[in-house]
Amino acid sequence: MKKLPLTVLLILLGPVSAYIGMYSQITCKPSQAGFWIIIALGMAIGVSITLVVQRIKAKK
């Protein structure tokens, strides 16, 4: 866990770049790929927050 900032950055990089690249084409219909990119972005943010919280708890 020494490289947590890099890990968090890599987890967020894929979904964020896909979201930025497809921003104009994203609609919120479940049949559209943009909907799933938003879901993946939310999951990536959740994983990143969980990693940071676990590291803070481990230091205590």
PDB file of N, CA, C and O in Angstrom:
ATOM      1  N   MET A   1       0.810  -1.193   0.000  1.00  0.00           N
ATOM      2  CA  MET A   1       0.000   0.000   0.000  1.00  0.00           C
ATOM      3  C   MET A   1       0.855   1.260   0.000  1.00  0.00           C
ATOM      4  O   MET A   1       0.330   2.357   0.185  1.00  0.00           O
ATOM      5  N   LYS A   2       2.144   1.125  -0.200  1.00  0.00           N
ATOM      6  CA  LYS A   2       3.007   2.302  -0.233  1.00  0.00           C
ATOM      7  C   LYS A   2       2.724   3.160  -1.452  1.00  0.00           C
ATOM      8  O   LYS A   2       2.981   4.364  -1.433  1.00  0.00           O
ATOM      9  N   LYS A   3       2.207   2.569  -2.496  1.00  0.00           N
ATOM     10  CA  LYS A   3       1.954   3.305  -3.734  1.00  0.00           C
ATOM     11  C   LYS A   3       0.466   3.572  -3.911  1.00  0.00           C
ATOM     12  O   LYS A   3      -0.062   3.473  -5.019  1.00  0.00           O
ATOM     13  N   LEU A   4      -0.204   3.908  -2.825  1.00  0.00           N
ATOM     14  CA  LEU A   4      -1.646   4.131  -2.871  1.00  0.00           C
ATOM     15  C   LEU A   4      -2.051   5.248  -3.827  1.00  0.00           C
ATOM     16  O   LEU A   4      -3.005   5.065  -4.583  1.00  0.00           O
ATOM     17  N   PRO A   5      -1.369   6.404  -3.832  1.00  0.00           N
ATOM     18  CA  PRO A   5      -1.790   7.449  -4.785  1.00  0.00           C
ATOM     19  C   PRO A   5      -1.745   6.975  -6.236  1.00  0.00           C
ATOM     20  O   PRO A   5      -2.633   7.307  -7.021  1.00  0.00           O
ATOM     21  N   LEU A   6      -0.728   6.209  -6.599  1.00  0.00           N
ATOM     22  CA  LEU A   6      -0.629   5.687  -7.959  1.00  0.00           C
ATOM     23  C   LEU A   6      -1.749   4.683  -8.233  1.00  0.00           C
ATOM     24  O   LEU A   6      -2.332   4.681  -9.317  1.00  0.00           O
ATOM     25  N   THR A   7      -2.044   3.843  -7.263  1.00  0.00           N
ATOM     26  CA  THR A   7      -3.115   2.864  -7.414  1.00  0.00           C
ATOM     27  C   THR A   7      -4.459   3.549  -7.623  1.00  0.00           C
ATOM     28  O   THR A   7      -5.225   3.179  -8.513  1.00  0.00           O
ATOM     29  N   VAL A   8      -4.737   4.551  -6.795  1.00  0.00           N
ATOM     30  CA  VAL A   8      -6.000   5.285  -6.914  1.00  0.00           C
ATOM     31  C   VAL A   8      -6.075   5.986  -8.264  1.00  0.00           C
ATOM     32  O   VAL A   8      -7.127   5.991  -8.904  1.00  0.00           O
ATOM     33  N   LEU A   9      -4.971   6.574  -8.697  1.00  0.00           N
ATOM     34  CA  LEU A   9      -4.943   7.265  -9.986  1.00  0.00           C
ATOM     35  C   LEU A   9      -5.223   6.299 -11.133  1.00  0.00           C
ATOM     36  O   LEU A   9      -5.988   6.624 -12.041  1.00  0.00           O
ATOM     37  N   LEU A  10      -4.617   5.125 -11.101  1.00  0.00           N
ATOM     38  CA  LEU A  10      -4.829   4.156 -12.171  1.00  0.00           C
ATOM     39  C   LEU A  10      -6.255   3.611 -12.179  1.00  0.00           C
ATOM     40  O   LEU A  10      -6.820   3.358 -13.243  1.00  0.00           O
ATOM     41  N   ILE A  11      -6.839   3.431 -10.987  1.00  0.00           N
ATOM     42  CA  ILE A  11      -8.217   2.951 -10.920  1.00  0.00           C
ATOM     43  C   ILE A  11      -9.166   3.971 -11.538  1.00  0.00           C
ATOM     44  O   ILE A  11     -10.120   3.599 -12.221  1.00  0.00           O
ATOM     45  N   LEU A  12      -8.909   5.257 -11.301  1.00  0.00           N
ATOM     46  CA  LEU A  12      -9.801   6.309 -11.792  1.00  0.00           C
ATOM     47  C   LEU A  12      -9.525   6.709 -13.233  1.00  0.00           C
ATOM     48  O   LEU A  12     -10.415   7.232 -13.904  1.00  0.00           O
ATOM     49  N   LEU A  13      -8.321   6.478 -13.721  1.00  0.00           N
ATOM     50  CA  LEU A  13      -7.916   6.963 -15.036  1.00  0.00           C
ATOM     51  C   LEU A  13      -8.771   6.404 -16.177  1.00  0.00           C
ATOM     52  O   LEU A  13      -9.195   7.162 -17.050  1.00  0.00           O
ATOM     53  N   GLY A  14      -9.026   5.118 -16.187  1.00  0.00           N
ATOM     54  CA  GLY A  14      -9.794   4.510 -17.277  1.00  0.00           C
ATOM     55  C   GLY A  14     -11.211   5.044 -17.396  1.00  0.00           C
ATOM     56  O   GLY A  14     -11.588   5.554 -18.451  1.00  0.00           O
ATOM     57  N   PRO A  15     -12.008   4.937 -16.332  1.00  0.00           N
ATOM     58  CA  PRO A  15     -13.383   5.445 -16.433  1.00  0.00           C
ATOM     59  C   PRO A  15     -13.471   6.951 -16.676  1.00  0.00           C
ATOM     60  O   PRO A  15     -14.342   7.406 -17.417  1.00  0.00           O
ATOM     61  N   VAL A  16     -12.579   7.725 -16.062  1.00  0.00           N
ATOM     62  CA  VAL A  16     -12.616   9.183 -16.262  1.00  0.00           C
ATOM     63  C   VAL A  16     -12.271   9.534 -17.698  1.00  0.00           C
ATOM     64  O   VAL A  16     -12.923  10.389 -18.298  1.00  0.00           O
ATOM     65  N   SER A  17     -11.258   8.887 -18.260  1.00  0.00           N
ATOM     66  CA  SER A  17     -10.889   9.191 -19.643  1.00  0.00           C
ATOM     67  C   SER A  17     -11.990   8.756 -20.614  1.00  0.00           C
ATOM     68  O   SER A  17     -12.250   9.443 -21.602  1.00  0.00           O
ATOM     69  N   ALA A  18     -12.633   7.629 -20.340  1.00  0.00           N
ATOM     70  CA  ALA A  18     -13.750   7.205 -21.191  1.00  0.00           C
ATOM     71  C   ALA A  18     -14.920   8.176 -21.081  1.00  0.00           C
ATOM     72  O   ALA A  18     -15.576   8.481 -22.077  1.00  0.00           O
ATOM     73  N   TYR A  19     -15.176   8.657 -19.881  1.00  0.00           N
ATOM     74  CA  TYR A  19     -16.266   9.619 -19.676  1.00  0.00           C
ATOM     75  C   TYR A  19     -15.980  10.918 -20.417  1.00  0.00           C
ATOM     76  O   TYR A  19     -16.862  11.461 -21.082  1.00  0.00           O
ATOM     77  N   ILE A  20     -14.758  11.419 -20.307  1.00  0.00           N
ATOM     78  CA  ILE A  20     -14.386  12.661 -20.996  1.00  0.00           C
ATOM     79  C   ILE A  20     -14.445  12.466 -22.507  1.00  0.00           C
ATOM     80  O   ILE A  20     -14.938  13.334 -23.228  1.00  0.00           O
ATOM     81  N   GLY A  21     -13.949  11.342 -22.983  1.00  0.00           N
ATOM     82  CA  GLY A  21     -13.937  11.086 -24.420  1.00  0.00           C
ATOM     83  C   GLY A  21     -15.317  10.923 -25.029  1.00  0.00           C
ATOM     84  O   GLY A  21     -15.522  11.268 -26.193  1.00  0.00           O
ATOM     85  N   MET A  22     -16.261  10.405 -24.268  1.00  0.00           N
ATOM     86  CA  MET A  22     -17.598  10.151 -24.799  1.00  0.00           C
ATOM     87  C   MET A  22     -18.650  11.096 -24.233  1.00  0.00           C
ATOM     88  O   MET A  22     -19.844  10.831 -24.374  1.00  0.00           O
ATOM     89  N   TYR A  23     -18.240  12.187 -23.599  1.00  0.00           N
ATOM     90  CA  TYR A  23     -19.169  13.073 -22.895  1.00  0.00           C
ATOM     91  C   TYR A  23     -20.335  13.526 -23.768  1.00  0.00           C
ATOM     92  O   TYR A  23     -21.480  13.530 -23.317  1.00  0.00           O
ATOM     93  N   SER A  24     -20.057  13.904 -24.995  1.00  0.00           N
ATOM     94  CA  SER A  24     -21.123  14.427 -25.856  1.00  0.00           C
ATOM     95  C   SER A  24     -22.104  13.342 -26.302  1.00  0.00           C
ATOM     96  O   SER A  24     -23.223  13.652 -26.709  1.00  0.00           O
ATOM     97  N   GLN A  25     -21.698  12.086 -26.230  1.00  0.00           N
ATOM     98  CA  GLN A  25     -22.550  10.988 -26.695  1.00  0.00           C
ATOM     99  C   GLN A  25     -23.276  10.261 -25.564  1.00  0.00           C
ATOM    100  O   GLN A  25     -24.054   9.343 -25.822  1.00  0.00           O
ATOM    101  N   ILE A  26     -23.032  10.658 -24.327  1.00  0.00           N
ATOM    102  CA  ILE A  26     -23.596   9.925 -23.197  1.00  0.00           C
ATOM    103  C   ILE A  26     -25.055  10.304 -22.982  1.00  0.00           C
ATOM    104  O   ILE A  26     -25.400  11.476 -22.834  1.00  0.00           O
ATOM    105  N   THR A  27     -25.889   9.294 -22.969  1.00  0.00           N
ATOM    106  CA  THR A  27     -27.280   9.458 -22.551  1.00  0.00           C
ATOM    107  C   THR A  27     -27.489   8.509 -21.376  1.00  0.00           C
ATOM    108  O   THR A  27     -26.688   7.597 -21.172  1.00  0.00           O
ATOM    109  N   CYS A  28     -28.502   8.702 -20.639  1.00  0.00           N
ATOM    110  CA  CYS A  28     -28.710   7.884 -19.437  1.00  0.00           C
ATOM    111  C   CYS A  28     -29.688   6.741 -19.660  1.00  0.00           C
ATOM    112  O   CYS A  28     -30.449   6.386 -18.760  1.00  0.00           O
ATOM    113  N   LYS A  29     -29.670   6.175 -20.833  1.00  0.00           N
ATOM    114  CA  LYS A  29     -30.489   4.993 -21.093  1.00  0.00           C
ATOM    115  C   LYS A  29     -29.632   3.757 -20.823  1.00  0.00           C
ATOM    116  O   LYS A  29     -28.486   3.707 -21.271  1.00  0.00           O
ATOM    117  N   PRO A  30     -30.145   2.769 -20.112  1.00  0.00           N
ATOM    118  CA  PRO A  30     -29.352   1.578 -19.819  1.00  0.00           C
ATOM    119  C   PRO A  30     -28.868   0.829 -21.060  1.00  0.00           C
ATOM    120  O   PRO A  30     -27.916   0.052 -20.979  1.00  0.00           O
ATOM    121  N   SER A  31     -29.504   1.050 -22.194  1.00  0.00           N
ATOM    122  CA  SER A  31     -29.068   0.364 -23.410  1.00  0.00           C
ATOM    123  C   SER A  31     -27.882   1.068 -24.065  1.00  0.00           C
ATOM    124  O   SER A  31     -27.300   0.533 -25.009  1.00  0.00           O
ATOM    125  N   GLN A  32     -27.520   2.230 -23.594  1.00  0.00           N
ATOM    126  CA  GLN A  32     -26.410   3.003 -24.163  1.00  0.00           C
ATOM    127  C   GLN A  32     -25.129   2.736 -23.371  1.00  0.00           C
ATOM    128  O   GLN A  32     -25.179   2.506 -22.163  1.00  0.00           O
ATOM    129  N   ALA A  33     -23.992   2.767 -24.049  1.00  0.00           N
ATOM    130  CA  ALA A  33     -22.708   2.518 -23.392  1.00  0.00           C
ATOM    131  C   ALA A  33     -22.379   3.604 -22.371  1.00  0.00           C
ATOM    132  O   ALA A  33     -21.725   3.325 -21.367  1.00  0.00           O
ATOM    133  N   GLY A  34     -22.817   4.819 -22.611  1.00  0.00           N
ATOM    134  CA  GLY A  34     -22.526   5.919 -21.691  1.00  0.00           C
ATOM    135  C   GLY A  34     -23.083   5.685 -20.302  1.00  0.00           C
ATOM    136  O   GLY A  34     -22.467   6.070 -19.309  1.00  0.00           O
ATOM    137  N   PHE A  35     -24.236   5.061 -20.227  1.00  0.00           N
ATOM    138  CA  PHE A  35     -24.838   4.736 -18.934  1.00  0.00           C
ATOM    139  C   PHE A  35     -23.898   3.846 -18.137  1.00  0.00           C
ATOM    140  O   PHE A  35     -23.708   4.054 -16.939  1.00  0.00           O
ATOM    141  N   TRP A  36     -23.315   2.865 -18.790  1.00  0.00           N
ATOM    142  CA  TRP A  36     -22.428   1.930 -18.101  1.00  0.00           C
ATOM    143  C   TRP A  36     -21.098   2.579 -17.753  1.00  0.00           C
ATOM    144  O   TRP A  36     -20.463   2.190 -16.773  1.00  0.00           O
ATOM    145  N   ILE A  37     -20.665   3.562 -18.537  1.00  0.00           N
ATOM    146  CA  ILE A  37     -19.445   4.295 -18.185  1.00  0.00           C
ATOM    147  C   ILE A  37     -19.666   5.071 -16.894  1.00  0.00           C
ATOM    148  O   ILE A  37     -18.779   5.130 -16.043  1.00  0.00           O
ATOM    149  N   ILE A  38     -20.845   5.666 -16.745  1.00  0.00           N
ATOM    150  CA  ILE A  38     -21.156   6.388 -15.512  1.00  0.00           C
ATOM    151  C   ILE A  38     -21.189   5.424 -14.325  1.00  0.00           C
ATOM    152  O   ILE A  38     -20.696   5.757 -13.247  1.00  0.00           O
ATOM    153  N   ILE A  39     -21.760   4.245 -14.511  1.00  0.00           N
ATOM    154  CA  ILE A  39     -21.771   3.231 -13.448  1.00  0.00           C
ATOM    155  C   ILE A  39     -20.338   2.826 -13.091  1.00  0.00           C
ATOM    156  O   ILE A  39     -19.997   2.740 -11.911  1.00  0.00           O
ATOM    157  N   ALA A  40     -19.501   2.577 -14.094  1.00  0.00           N
ATOM    158  CA  ALA A  40     -18.106   2.184 -13.851  1.00  0.00           C
ATOM    159  C   ALA A  40     -17.339   3.299 -13.154  1.00  0.00           C
ATOM    160  O   ALA A  40     -16.505   3.027 -12.291  1.00  0.00           O
ATOM    161  N   LEU A  41     -17.608   4.544 -13.516  1.00  0.00           N
ATOM    162  CA  LEU A  41     -16.949   5.678 -12.866  1.00  0.00           C
ATOM    163  C   LEU A  41     -17.333   5.727 -11.387  1.00  0.00           C
ATOM    164  O   LEU A  41     -16.479   5.959 -10.531  1.00  0.00           O
ATOM    165  N   GLY A  42     -18.591   5.514 -11.089  1.00  0.00           N
ATOM    166  CA  GLY A  42     -19.032   5.490  -9.692  1.00  0.00           C
ATOM    167  C   GLY A  42     -18.385   4.366  -8.906  1.00  0.00           C
ATOM    168  O   GLY A  42     -18.008   4.549  -7.749  1.00  0.00           O
ATOM    169  N   MET A  43     -18.256   3.205  -9.529  1.00  0.00           N
ATOM    170  CA  MET A  43     -17.602   2.080  -8.864  1.00  0.00           C
ATOM    171  C   MET A  43     -16.128   2.369  -8.619  1.00  0.00           C
ATOM    172  O   MET A  43     -15.601   2.038  -7.557  1.00  0.00           O
ATOM    173  N   ALA A  44     -15.458   2.981  -9.588  1.00  0.00           N
ATOM    174  CA  ALA A  44     -14.043   3.313  -9.435  1.00  0.00           C
ATOM    175  C   ALA A  44     -13.840   4.324  -8.311  1.00  0.00           C
ATOM    176  O   ALA A  44     -12.890   4.214  -7.535  1.00  0.00           O
ATOM    177  N   ILE A  45     -14.726   5.303  -8.225  1.00  0.00           N
ATOM    178  CA  ILE A  45     -14.635   6.282  -7.142  1.00  0.00           C
ATOM    179  C   ILE A  45     -14.847   5.585  -5.796  1.00  0.00           C
ATOM    180  O   ILE A  45     -14.144   5.876  -4.829  1.00  0.00           O
ATOM    181  N   GLY A  46     -15.801   4.678  -5.734  1.00  0.00           N
ATOM    182  CA  GLY A  46     -16.048   3.934  -4.499  1.00  0.00           C
ATOM    183  C   GLY A  46     -14.854   3.098  -4.070  1.00  0.00           C
ATOM    184  O   GLY A  46     -14.507   3.074  -2.890  1.00  0.00           O
ATOM    185  N   VAL A  47     -14.227   2.418  -5.006  1.00  0.00           N
ATOM    186  CA  VAL A  47     -13.041   1.610  -4.696  1.00  0.00           C
ATOM    187  C   VAL A  47     -11.907   2.505  -4.216  1.00  0.00           C
ATOM    188  O   VAL A  47     -11.211   2.157  -3.262  1.00  0.00           O
ATOM    189  N   SER A  48     -11.711   3.641  -4.856  1.00  0.00           N
ATOM    190  CA  SER A  48     -10.645   4.561  -4.465  1.00  0.00           C
ATOM    191  C   SER A  48     -10.861   5.092  -3.054  1.00  0.00           C
ATOM    192  O   SER A  48      -9.924   5.147  -2.257  1.00  0.00           O
ATOM    193  N   ILE A  49     -12.084   5.478  -2.746  1.00  0.00           N
ATOM    194  CA  ILE A  49     -12.386   5.975  -1.397  1.00  0.00           C
ATOM    195  C   ILE A  49     -12.160   4.877  -0.365  1.00  0.00           C
ATOM    196  O   ILE A  49     -11.624   5.137   0.713  1.00  0.00           O
ATOM    197  N   THR A  50     -12.566   3.654  -0.689  1.00  0.00           N
ATOM    198  CA  THR A  50     -12.369   2.534   0.226  1.00  0.00           C
ATOM    199  C   THR A  50     -10.890   2.294   0.493  1.00  0.00           C
ATOM    200  O   THR A  50     -10.504   2.061   1.638  1.00  0.00           O
ATOM    201  N   LEU A  51     -10.056   2.345  -0.538  1.00  0.00           N
ATOM    202  CA  LEU A  51      -8.617   2.156  -0.353  1.00  0.00           C
ATOM    203  C   LEU A  51      -8.022   3.231   0.542  1.00  0.00           C
ATOM    204  O   LEU A  51      -7.207   2.931   1.415  1.00  0.00           O
ATOM    205  N   VAL A  52      -8.419   4.470   0.335  1.00  0.00           N
ATOM    206  CA  VAL A  52      -7.892   5.572   1.144  1.00  0.00           C
ATOM    207  C   VAL A  52      -8.327   5.411   2.599  1.00  0.00           C
ATOM    208  O   VAL A  52      -7.516   5.598   3.506  1.00  0.00           O
ATOM    209  N   VAL A  53      -9.582   5.071   2.833  1.00  0.00           N
ATOM    210  CA  VAL A  53     -10.080   4.895   4.200  1.00  0.00           C
ATOM    211  C   VAL A  53      -9.370   3.735   4.887  1.00  0.00           C
ATOM    212  O   VAL A  53      -9.023   3.838   6.063  1.00  0.00           O
ATOM    213  N   GLN A  54      -9.152   2.641   4.178  1.00  0.00           N
ATOM    214  CA  GLN A  54      -8.445   1.505   4.764  1.00  0.00           C
ATOM    215  C   GLN A  54      -7.022   1.881   5.142  1.00  0.00           C
ATOM    216  O   GLN A  54      -6.517   1.437   6.173  1.00  0.00           O
ATOM    217  N   ARG A  55      -6.378   2.686   4.327  1.00  0.00           N
ATOM    218  CA  ARG A  55      -5.012   3.099   4.642  1.00  0.00           C
ATOM    219  C   ARG A  55      -4.985   4.002   5.865  1.00  0.00           C
ATOM    220  O   ARG A  55      -4.095   3.881   6.707  1.00  0.00           O
ATOM    221  N   ILE A  56      -5.950   4.903   5.969  1.00  0.00           N
ATOM    222  CA  ILE A  56      -6.016   5.783   7.137  1.00  0.00           C
ATOM    223  C   ILE A  56      -6.250   4.966   8.406  1.00  0.00           C
ATOM    224  O   ILE A  56      -5.623   5.223   9.433  1.00  0.00           O
ATOM    225  N   LYS A  57      -7.151   3.981   8.340  1.00  0.00           N
ATOM    226  CA  LYS A  57      -7.417   3.134   9.506  1.00  0.00           C
ATOM    227  C   LYS A  57      -6.199   2.291   9.873  1.00  0.00           C
ATOM    228  O   LYS A  57      -5.953   2.048  11.055  1.00  0.00           O
ATOM    229  N   ALA A  58      -5.440   1.846   8.887  1.00  0.00           N
ATOM    230  CA  ALA A  58      -4.259   1.023   9.147  1.00  0.00           C
ATOM    231  C   ALA A  58      -3.160   1.821   9.840  1.00  0.00           C
ATOM    232  O   ALA A  58      -2.371   1.256  10.598  1.00  0.00           O
ATOM    233  N   LYS A  59      -3.101   3.113   9.592  1.00  0.00           N
ATOM    234  CA  LYS A  59      -2.075   3.948  10.219  1.00  0.00           C
ATOM    235  C   LYS A  59      -2.374   4.229  11.686  1.00  0.00           C
ATOM    236  O   LYS A  59      -1.463   4.552  12.449  1.00  0.00           O
ATOM    237  N   LYS A  60      -3.643   4.112  12.094  1.00  0.00           N
ATOM    238  CA  LYS A  60      -4.013   4.417  13.488  1.00  0.00           C
ATOM    239  C   LYS A  60      -3.610   3.336  14.438  1.00  0.00           C
ATOM    240  O   LYS A  60      -3.852   3.448  15.640  1.00  0.00           O
TER     241      LYS A  60
END
